[in-house]
């Protein structure tokens, strides 16, 4: 089950996932998606390591550059180069490698590790464009592919993910691809189409901006 992270529109996903985790035994939990515009990468890593401990290893990190909740409050999405850096930091912390911190006025430099929660935790990213798909191939464990279920589009995306994986010396088969679509089920077709229309418009904006 994936929870959106859209403050002021949805309940806080981390509190909801923790509540669900203690009341279930097999379901996996993740965000689809959170971002590093509002949540520092170290906060993301700590939150998911905590959820992974509470759920006995059932957490999945779901990340994006930022869309609706970012733009609605007048902020901008994370630049792709900074997004990739943030993903590497999250992944390094959740895999026990830590991050190198420069020397500052308050402390000596060195490697800082995540001391709370449980790792490792798989990292999925929402990706549609060619550059982001290559980032997914270089870093992520999985891709939330928001372009739907069309076979030609899926194969196009797989080729870009594979290219990124080869750049990092990884096998494309190690990267899970999760095609995502927008579905509303209701006896009233007009009502269902009205409900899904805004989400389709949001997805189109996210894909083509």
N, C-alpha and C positions, 0 to 999 in steps of 0.2 A: 504494500500500500504506500503510495507516494502522496505527501501532503504539500500543498503550495505554501510559500512563505511570502505572503502579501499583507503586510501590516495594515491595519484599519479595514481590511476586507475579509480576512480570515482569522480564525483563532491561531495563536502561536503554535507553530508546528512541533517544536521541540517538547513543549509541555504535553501536547496531544499524543505525540509518539511515545513519550515516557509512560503516560497513562495506559495507552494501548499495550505497550510492551509487558507491563506487569500483569495484564489480564489475558495474555495469549502465550502460546508456546512455540509456534512454528512460523507465523507470518513475519516477513521481512518488512522493514520500515525505512523510508527515505524521504528526502525533500525533492520536489519537482516544481521549481527548484529554489534554492536560496542563492545569495550573491555576496560578493565581497565589497559592495558599495556601502552597505550598512553593517556588515559583520566582518571584522578583521579575520584573515585566514587562521590566525592562532585561536581565535574564539570558535570558529567553525570546527577546527580540529578537536578542541577540547569538548565542545558540545557533542560531537559524534562519538568520540571515545567514551564519553559518559553514557550516551544512549546505547552504545555497543555493550557496555558492561551491564547495564540494567536489563537489556534484552537477551543477554547471553549470546552475543555474536551475531545479531540479526539486523544491524544497522547498515545503511547504504547512504553515502554522501551523494547528493544531487546538486550540481552547481550550474549557474548560468552567469552571463555577463550583466544581466539586469534588464528588466523590461517594464511591465505595468507598474509595479510598486515603486520602481525607481523614477520613471518619468512622471508619475502622478504627483510626486512631491518635489518636482523641479530639479531632480538630479539627472546625471547622465550615466549611461552604461560604462562598465569598466573597459578600457582599451585592451585589445587582444593581447598585446605584449605583457601588460600588467596582469591580465587574467591568467596567462600561462605561468607567470612567476608565482602568483598566489596559489595556483593548483599544485605546483611543485612543493611549495611550503607545506600545504595541507597534507599532501601525500607523504612527504618526508617525516612530518610529525607523527602521522598515523601508522607509519611503518618503522618507528623507533630510531630513525636516523638523526632526528633533531635538525636544528637550523643554526647556522653560524651567525652570531650577533656581533657587530663591530663594537670596539671600545668606545665608551661614552663617558660623560662626567660622573654618572652614577654607578657605573660598573665596568669591570674588565670585559673585554671581548671573549668570545668562546662559543662552544656548541651548547645550545639549550635544547633539552629534550622534554617531551610531554610526559609528565609524571602521574597523570590521573587517567582513569578510565581503562579501556581495553582496546588494543589494536590487533592486527591491522583492520582497516575498514575500507571496502572498495569505494572508488571515486568514479561517479558517473557525471557526464556533463551534457547539457542541452546544446546541440550543435546542428546547424543547417547549412551554413555557407562553407565554401571550400577551405578557407583558412582555418576556421574553427574546427572543421572535421579533421584537418591535419594535426592540429593541437591535440585533439582527442586521441588520434593514433599515437602520438608521441608520449602522452602522459596517462590517459584515463584507463579505467578498467571496463568502462561501458559508456555507451552513447544513448541519450534520449533523443531520438530523431524526430523532430517535430514537423516533418514534411509529409507525414501520412504513410500510406501503404502501397503506393504505386511502385511496381517492380522496377521500372526504368530509373526512377528517382533513387530507390534503394540501392541499386547496383552502382549508380553514379556516386552515391555517398560512400559505399563500401570501398570504391577505388581510392577516394581521397583519404579515408581512414587508413587504408593499407599503405598508402604513400607515406603518411606520417609515421606509422609504425616502423616502416623500413628505415626511415631517417634516424630513429632511436634504437635500431637494432632489435626491435620487438617483432613478435609474430602477430599478424592481424587476427589470427584465430583466438588470441587471448583476450580480444576486446568484444564484449557483448554489445549487440545492437538491439535497442528496444524501440521499434516504430510506435509513434504516438499519434492518435487521431482524436477528433472532437466528436463525441456522441451524446445525444440527449434522447432518452426513451420516454415516450408518452403516448397515450391513446389519441391525443389531439395533435395531429401532424403540424398544424399551423403554430400551435403553442411551442412544440418542440423546435421547429425551425427558428422561431423568434428567440428562444432561449439560447440556441447554439450560435446564432448569427454574430453576436458580439465577440464570442470566443474565436470564431473563425476569422473575424476581422483582426483581432489581436494577433493571431498566429500568422496571418498574412503579413502584418506589419513587422513582426519579429523575423520572418523569413527573408523579407525583401528590402528591409531598410539598409 
